[in-house]
Amino acid sequence: MGGIPWQSKGCRNCKKRRVKCDEQKPECLRCIKYGTKCLGYGRDQRFVVYSAAKNFQGMAQGPRGQSQVLQHDISARGSLSQGITAGPSKREQIFSRYADMFFPTGPDAKSSVDLWYYLISNFSVLPSKSDMLMKSLAALSCAYIGKQNYDQNILRYGLQLYNSAIRQMAAMINRDTYCDDIIYTTVIFQEIETYHCPHGLQGWISHVVGTNAIMNHYRRRPGKSALVDTIYHEYQKQRLVMSAQGVNLNQEEFDYVTQPSEGNPMVELLRLYGQFTPIANAVKMARPPNHKSCRMLLRRCLKHLEKVCAWYSRNVIRGPEECAPGEILTKRIPQTDEIFGTPYRFHSLDSGKIHTMYWTLLSIMHVVISRARNLVRVYDIDPLTPDVGEQFGDPDYVMSSYWGDQIARAIPFHAQDSMKSWGIHSVVFSLCQTTKASAIDSGDRRKFDWCYSVFNAFGKAGFESSARLSEVFSGLWMYHQAQRAGIVTNLDASSPQPGTPESVRRQHDAVGGVSKIPNMLMNEVAQREASP
């Protein structure tokens, strides 16, 4: 009998295993049940980049008669700006361009550690997207491309779409209307602010606070899709830990991040970050006269350090390798050899990201352990006074700086041209810890200058929030240097500087529930529209 043979409509995993698929989208329940990342229902898809000058899709016959899409690059900067208001089809072309510029090709494009590619590719192919979600996807693409290409037309158009999507979200929150697109759009909003924050980090912090509140508000809502569950299971936990610099979670965030989760190394590591929060806070608030309590805190710190090291031994099979002498991985950033040591090479981008997150936690922990040891020695430390001067020669501060150095040695691998922007995506958080532990706490000018240069290089790569962080750390450097020199400054040490985890926490606590978010979002829109 003629015609096309019957083909299963199941997902690619179930087809491969030859088992019945329930065909739930975007992920089937069988894959979710067994903890397998569902590969979807269509053929392997690639983002197709269209030329603005050529409105056709070239096709060529490949091996075995398969059709291959000829990908046309948009080479001229001006061509991106032409016709960008033409509607959804142009927005899809711009999104394809974003994906091509942002993500590497080959095995590093797939990650079980950084879910941004997985999420954004799923958002883009959802069968029925709201106007709000479509605009936010286009806004994300335009903000990134506009920054990369210094194209103000693209950037301006993206901000118009961004403001429009924010208005739609604010209206939905006011009406207490829910759809999964609210979560998807909020995730995209979080990313846009890392690309574009012209008014300094304060606007970025406001957005972090607002989007975290939205995500928290809808987290317990039943009936969410598998894609939303993925966001809450891992992605949002990672965002929370990063925005809190590891150990500044409140009780509700602590309960969420420390939920039991076996089998996923990154989620287990995030849980270890969360579990250290109450220990770090207890050390910060402790006073030396209670000697028994201080000794107990030190034991808790050391016990948690053992747990973190055990996690590494259990989950990481292959460590980094040192590059060959004189080998240059990238010219994007200054070399590390003479300042931190020979740069590292990892067998995959996932391995590099896992290691930098692990080293960041160790660096954070050793500072807290140092304080706990000093408390046991009945050393009078005021937690409101920065620890300057006393840490030199302290073994735990030395270890904190050592792990900060390891992070720095890993950054050239992530900044390679072949990694495009995705390699940078998750190491800015760890770079902050290197700047604090290896440069500022140690008073090392060469290391600070290196970190400052890398922040600004990442800013030029499209992450404007990174350039703003360089300004924050410059202020911290000058303050600590003044303290060491015995110079009185006007800065109140008990008041957190803008951009620090403490300032994020105070602003988060001031916001309260989600009812205040619409006004906050609309204020941001008004500020952007008032800007020249």
Secondary structure, DSSP 8 states (H G I E B T S, - for coil): --S------S-HHHHHHT------SSS-HHHHHTT-----SSS--------SS--S--EEE-GGG-EEE-------HHHHHTTTTS-HHHHHHHHHHHHHHHS-SGGGG--SS--HHHHHHHHHT-SS--HHHHHHHHHHHHHHHHHHHT-HHHHHHHHHHHHHHHHHHHHHHHTT---HHHHHHHHHHHHHHHH--TT-HHHHHHHHHHHHHHHHHHTT-SS--HHHHHIIIIIHHHHHHHHTTTS---HHHHHHHTS---S-HHHHHHHHHHHHHHHHHHHHH--TT-HHHHHHHHHHHHHHHHHHHHHHHHH-----EE--TT--S-SSS---TTTT-S-EE-SSHHHHHHHHHHHHHHHHHHHHHHHHHHHHTT----TTS---STTTT-HHHHHHHHHHHHHHHHHHHHT-GGGTTHHHHTTHHHHHHHIIIIIITTT-HHHHHHHHHHHHHHHHTT-HHHHHHHHHHHHHHHHHHHHHTT---SS-TTS--TTSHHHHHHHHHHH-SGGGHHHHHHHHHHHHHH--
